[in-house]
Amino acid sequence: MGSSGSAEEFELVVADDGSIPAEQLRRLGLHPGAHLRVVEETATAVSTALGGSLPEFPDLSWEDFEAGSELARHDASAWS
């Protein structure tokens, strides 16, 4: 990592004894004496307001829409 402020992300798993296994470090090309910076991952706050961001929805084709509409009509007619 350079001093430009941009950093690549790597996921390392800490062993039960608190160490990071040497194999994980070797895969990243790190050698004894390398300096690492640990950044805590924080969870984003969950908004209960309706003004929050919407979840991602898949792009639906016209055929998907028609199939869903047909299922809804079938369900509605079953309750009639």
Buried (B, 14 or more C-beta within 10 A) or exposed (E): EEEEEEEEEEEBEEEEEEEEEEEBBEEEEBEEEEEEEEEEEEEEEEEEEEEEEEEEEEEEEEEEEEEEEEEEEEEEEEEE
